[in-house]
């Protein structure tokens, strides 16, 4: 889909899709009408919105945004709840994209492999010579999280500082330094464990490989080709208006967390905000391998992680998780029951982009939480329930 077609489709959806409509709107008379028209029965759009509304009440969510497309065509776009008191949430609002940026990093890495500019199994010492174990850790291991590096996000020192001052700006050197202050969980490439440090380092390696700042690199290779006009990097806590405000109780009191600093979440240049239209488009493109060769896309879906992941004397079962055919980490994406997924969740924001290839079904959900909301990714619950409705033969849950 071209940049123009995506922009027109999203604009039509944002103008017309609310809870009071079917959420399956077209743009009559436009050259993109065929793309905007809904091919699914309109009652399915209403059923999706009912799921979102009912789950919001059940889980005490402040707001929930949703967009579902089938083969790139809109089924439904809508929003329920409030961004702030007496300010209704709308599909046009921007929110933090978190690990969606990680999917983009993996995609750019594989593009460079497609272009024969790098080899996945090259040691990162060529670009990151100061990294401990750089001669053992490869680009593949950063991308599929098999490097053995500790996750700084689980470090008690990091967490204490983060909760004491969530507005603090973190540098890559600080973050990676926390991870490398611990011994490796295992010999690189022999096991699996998630570490945010992998993607901070991958972002830096991509800059060194291409000689291009990461935000510009993602723009040139992912955002612009996909027409993601409302997805952008923010080096500060800024979110472009209109803003979906977030709230969080992780510091012991329910408080606004919209402008807590997200610099710790991934590589500088990939700290993204987006809207629900762009999130659905991202899920469709990443989940179908639109920006990659077939060979590279197969590698993204399974770079060798299936079969890895087991507890050892030095890596507990809570860290070294089993990677199976039905649930495993690829290069920047999660593959779950055949769905291609990313599911950011932090500072009161949660989101899911999920793509089911058999039906070419893209589901995008973003949520914010109320004071009694459960822990975990609440957008995941909504996404799974929509998947059960629209793809009963390919459940996402379980």
N, C-alpha and C positions, 0 to 999 in steps of 0.2 A: 504494500500500500504506500502511495506516495505521501510526502509531507503534507500537501494540500488536502488530500482526501481525508487524512487523519484529523487535521485541524477542523475541517468542515463538519465531520461526523461528531467530534467532541463538542463543538460549538452548538450543534443542533441538540445534542443530548442535554447539555448544561442549561439551555434555555427552556426545554420542554419537560424534562424528567423531574417530577416531584412525587411525593406520596399520593397527591390528589389525582395524578394521572396514571395511565397504565405504565408509564416509564419506558414505553417502546415507541419513541417518536421518530418521525421522518422530517426531512426538510423539503417540503413540496416545491417542485419547480427547479430545484438546484441540480447541477450536473452530477452531484453525489447522492441523489435520491435513492438510487438502487442500493447503495452501500448502507444508507441510513434506515431503510425499511427493514422491518422485523420479519423474519421468515418463520419464527416460532409462533405458536398460538398466543394470543394476547393474555389468556388466562395464566400462562406460565410466567409472564412478567409480573402479574399480580401475586402469584404464589411466591415468587422470589422476594418481593417486597414484604409480603406477610411474614416470611421467615426472618427477614432482617428486623422487622418491627417487633415480632414476638420474642426473638432472642435478645434484643436490646432490653426489653422489659425484664426478661428472666435473669439476665446477667448483670443488671443495673449498669448499663452502658450510658455514657453521656451522649454519644453520637455514634452513628454507623453510616458509612458511605459504601455504595456497591455499584459495580458495573459488570455486566455479563455480555460477552459477545460470542457468536458462533460463526466460525470462519471469517472473523473480522467484522461481522455485521452485528449491530446492537440488538440485544434482546431486552435489556433493561438497564437503566441508570437511575439511581435515586439516593436519597439521604433521609435519615430519621434522626430526631433528637436535636440537641442544641450544641453549638460551638461554645457559647457563653450564655449566661442567663438572659433569656428573652432574645437571643440571637440564633435563629434556626441554622442548623448545619445545611450546607448545600453541596452538590457535587463539584462545584467550582473551587472549593476550598483546598488549600495546599497543606500537606502534612509531611512528616519525615519518612524517608524511604529506606533508611538503614541498609540492611543486607541486600536489597535490590542492587545496590552499587557493586556488591561482590559478584553478582551474576554478570554484570557488565565487565568487570575486571577479567573474569574467566573467559568471556567472549573475545575481548581484545587480545588476550594472550593467544588464544587459538587462531585468531585472524593472522597474527604474526607467524604462527607455525604454518598456516596455510600458505603464507607468502615466502616461506623458507628463510625467514629472518632470524628465527631462533629454533632450537630443539627443546622440546619439553624436558628432556632428561639431561640438559646441561646444568652443571653445578652453578649456583647463584654467586659463587665467588668472583665470577667474571664481572658482575655488576654491583655486588654488595660485599666487597672484600673484607670489610670490618665486622661482618656478622659472624659470631661464633658458629662453628660447624658449617660454614659456607661452602666448603669443599665437599660436604656430604649431602647437603640439602639442594634439591633441584627445583626448577620452575614448576614442574608437575607437583612436587610435594607441597609447595606453597599454595598452588591453586586447588588441590584436592584435600588439603589439611592433613597430610601424613608426615609432616616434618618432625614431629615429636616436640615442638616448642610448647611450653606452658601457655595457657590462656591468661593474659594479664587481668582479664575481667573477673576471674575467680580469686585473684590474689587479695588477701585481707588488707594489705597496706593500700592497694589501689582502691578497694571498696570504701575504706574508711575516709580516704581523701575525697572520693567522688561524692559520697553522701554529705560530707562536711561542707563541701563547696561545689555544688553541681554546675556553677557558672564558670569554673576554671577551664582555661584552654590548655589542652594537652598536646605536646609535640610527639612526633613519631619516635624520636630518640628516647623520650621518657617512657613511652608505652612499651616499645620493644625491649628497653632496658629492664623493665619489670619482668618480662617473660624470660629473658636470657640470664637473669639473676638466679634462676632455678636450673637444675640439671634437666636434660632432655627426658621426656617420659620414656622414650624407647629409641632404638637406632632408627634414623630417618628412613622412611619408606616401608617399614616392617609392620606398622600398626596404624590405627586411625584415632585421632582425637581432635576436637574442634579448638582452634585458637585464633582469636582476632588478630594476633601478631602476624599470622601468615599473610593476611590480606593488606595489612599496613606495609609489609615488606614487598608484596607483589606489586602494589601500586608504585613503590619506589623503583623496583626493578623495571617496570614498564616505562617509566620516565627515562631511566638510563638507557634502555634498549633503543628507544625511539628518539631521544633527545627532545621530547615534547612534554610540557607540563601536563599532569594527569587530567585536570579538568578540561583542557583543550583536546587532549587525546580522546577522552570519552565523548566529547562533543562531536569531533570529526568522525569517529568510527561507530558510534552507537546513537547518540541523541539526535543528531541531525538526520542521518539516514532513515531513522524511524519516525521522524516528525514529532519528537517528544518536546514540544515547545514549552510545556509547563514543568519540565524536569530540569533541575539545575543544581550545580554544586554551590554550597554556601560555606565559606571558610569561617564564618562566625555563627552565632546562634540565630541569625536572621532567617525568617520564613517569609517569602513574598506574599503579599495580600492577594486575595482574601485568605485568611488563616483559619484552619481548624485548630482550635485551642485544645490543649491536653491538660490532664490533671493526674496526680500520682500520689500514692500514700507510702512509698517505699522508705521515706525518711521518718515515718512514724506519725505523720499527720497528712490529711488530704489537702493538697495544695496545687496551685497552678504550676505546671512544669513545661509550658510551651517553649520558653526561651532558656531552658537548661542547655548547657553547651554540649553539642554532640561530637566534639572533635575527637573523642576517644573511640568512636564506633568503628571507624575504618580508615583507609588511607586518605590523607588530605587530597582534595580534588575529586573524591568519590563520596563525599558527605552530602547526600542528595535530599532535596525536597521534590515532591511531585504532586499530581492530582489523580483522581480516580480514573479519568480517561486514559492518562498516560500509563498508569499502573496496569490497566487491562491490556493496553497495546504492548507494553513491555513483556507481560506474561506471554502473549501470543507470539511475539518475535523470538524471545529467548526459548520458549517451549517448543517452537517448531524449527529452530536452528536457522532462522531466516538470514542471519548475517554470516553463516559459516558454510563451508563445504560439507557434504554428507559425512565424509571421513572425520572431519574435525568435530562435527556435532555428535557423532557416535562416541568420540573421546570425551566430550563434555558430559555426556550422560553416564559414562562409566570409564573413568581414566585408570581403572585398576583397583578401585576401592572395594568392589564386591568381594567378599571373603575375608577382608581385613577386619580388625576391631575385636580385640579380646583382652580381658584383664590379665595382667602379669604381676609379678612381685613389686614392680615399680610403678605400674599404672592401674589404678582401681577400675572396677567395672562401671563406675559412674562417669569416668572420663574416656576410657577406651571402649567405645560402643561398637557392637557388632554391625557390620555393613553387609546387608543381604540383598538379594535381587529385588525384593519388594521395598526395601528401605535403605537407601545409601546416599552418600554425598558424592556429587560429581565434581566438575571444575566450576565452582562457584554457585552450584545449584543443588537442591535436594530432589531426589527421585523417589517418589512414594507411590506405590501401587500403580506405576505407570504414569502418574502425573509428574510434571516438572514444576517445582515449587520454590519460592523464597518467602520467608515469613518473619520480617523484622518486628521486634517488640522491645521497646525501651522508653523510659521517661513518660509513661502513660499513653504512648502511641503504640498501636499494634496494626499490622497489615499483613495481607497475604496476596500474592499473585500466584495463580495456579492454572496450569494448562493441561488439558486432556487431549492427546493427539488423535484418538479415534474419531471423536466428534468435533475436533478443532474448537474445543470449548475453552474459553478464557474467563476465569472468575477473578475479580479484584475486589477486595474488601479492606476498608480501613475503619478502625474503631478507636474511641477514647472511652475512658472508664469513669464510672461513678464511684462514690465512697465505699459501696458494698460489693463492688465487682470482684470476681474471683481472680486469683493469680493466673499467670500463663497468658498465652496469646488468644485473646477473646475473638479476634478476627478469624482465627482458625476454626472455631466452633461454627460461626456463620458460614464460612466457606464449605465446610464439610457437609452441612445441612443442605446447602444449595446444590452441591455435587450429588448428594443422594437423590434429590428431586430430578435433576437434569441428566444425570449419567448413572442410573441405578446399577448398570452392569459394570461400572468402573468406579467403585466407591473410593473416596479419598481417605476416609477415616479407617482406623484399624491398622 
